Amino acid sequence: MKRLLFVCLASSLAFSVHAAGPFLGKTPQALCGYMKDMGIPGSPKYREQGDGSWACGSTRKKLPQGEPAAASDLQYRVLGSEKQPQMQILELRMRSDRQPQGVLKVFSRYVDVMLEKTLGSGISADMYKAIMAPVDGEWQVDGHVAQLRKLRSKGSVYDLRFTLEYKP
């Protein structure tokens, strides 16, 4: 019984230490490589931006959801320092507010894949509800802050920005 308790406790401690690291210890280059894994075009090259910050970013990927959603697209970025990623951004540019549910479901699947690849756990029910509403939200996930922000662009057309940031 004592041995079982020790093994469980040791496993729990090991997981806590591992989970507390930024992006589970993944390098900026690994996070940038998710663009290709998610089918979003762009250069996975992590580069200095001229002001001391580092980033990689995709081009915009059009979402094939038919009218009016065909004008909607996604963009993915990783920001941080030379050796340490600090933030992932997945942004949906919604170009029509008519019947957006199909595009929002696609966006939620991309968020789910990003979270699964980055932290080993997918989208929560609360995150999914916020995306589908769409309304702002903030969640704590293993030392990271996940945020959804609805940004107004022009009139009733909007952008949704999902960020995952490590906050020690």
N, C-alpha and C positions, 0 to 999 in steps of 0.2 A: 504494500500500500504506500509506504514512504517513497519507494523507488518510482512508482507511478506518479505520485504527486510531484516529485522532483523533476521528472521528465516533462510533465505538463507545464510546470512553472518555468523550466528552462526554455521550452519551446515558445511559451508566451513571451518571455523576455526577449528572445532572439527576434521574434516577429515584431515586437514593439520597437526595438532598436532599428530594425530594417525598415519598418513602415515609416519611421520618423524622418528618414533621410529625404532630401528633395527628389521628387519624381522617382522614388525607389532606387536612387543611385544611377539613373540613366544619364548618359552624356547628352550634351546639346545635339551632337551629330545623330544620335539614336532617335531623339525626339523629332529632329528635322526629317529623318527618314520615314516618319509616319505619313508624310504627304504622299509618297509613292504607295505605301501600304493601303492608304485610304482612297487611292485613285484620284488624288488631287494633283494637277500638273504644277510643276515648279522645280526650282533648284533646291535640293536639300543641303546646299553648301551653307554652312554657318560662317558668317563674315563679320568683320569689324565694320561699324557703321560710320566711322569718322569722328564720333563724339565719345569714344571709349566704350560704347555699348556694342553688343553683338546680337545678330538676328539672322533668321532665315525666313523665307516666306514663299508662299505659292502664288501662282497666277490665279485668277478667278475661274472656278469650275461651274459651268452652267448646269442647272438641275433639270433633267428631262422629265418634267411633270406635266407637260401640256399647258394649254392656255388656262388662266393667265400666268401661270407660274413659270413658264418657259424663260421668262426674263430674269428669274431669280438665280443667284449663284452663291458659292461658298469660297472662302479664303481661309488659309491656315498659316499661323506664324508662331515662331518660338523666339523669345527675347531673353537676354541675360548678359552675363559677363563671358569672357573668353572660355572659361572652364566650367562655369556653373549656370545651367538654365534657371530662369526665375519665373517665367510665365509662358503658358501656351494660350493661344487665342484661336478660336474657331468662330468665324463671322459669317452670318447669313445676310445677304443683301436681298431683301424682299422687294420686288418691283410692282407688286399689285396686292391690294388687300382683299380682293375678291376670292373667296374660297381658298384660304391659305393652308388648310389642314394637311393636304398632301405634302406640301413643301415643309411644313413644320415637323411632320413625322419623319421625313428624310433627314432633316437637320438633327432631330433627336437621335436617330441611328448613328450619325457621324459623331455626336457628342458621346454616345455610349461606347463606340469603338475607341475613341480617343482616351476616355477614362479607363477602359479595360486594358488597353495597351500601356498606359502610363502608370496606373496605380493598382491594376489587377482587380478592380471592382467597377462594375458598370454604372449606368445612370440610375439614380434613385427615383422612386415614385414621385416625390416632391419636385425633383428637377424636371421630370417628364411633364407634370401638370403645369409647371411654370412656362415651359417652352410652348406647350399647346395653347396656353391662355392668350397670348404671350404676356407675361408680367415679370418684372424684376424679381430676382431671388438671390440668396447667398447661403452657402452651405459649407460646413467644415468637413474635410475628408483627409484623415491621416496627416495633420499638420499643414494641409493645403487649404486654400480658400477658393471655392468654386463660385463664380458669379455669373448671373445672366442679366444682361442689360438690354432694354429695348430702347433703341436710339431712333429718334425721328429724323427722317431725311427730308422729304418734301410732302407736305400735306398728310395724307393717311398712309403713305408708303413709308416703311421703316426698315431698319437693320436690327438684327439680334446679334449680340456679341456674348459668347460664352468664354470665360477666362478661367484658367486654373493656375493659381499662383502659390508658390511656396512662401510661407511666412513663419520663420523660426520663432 
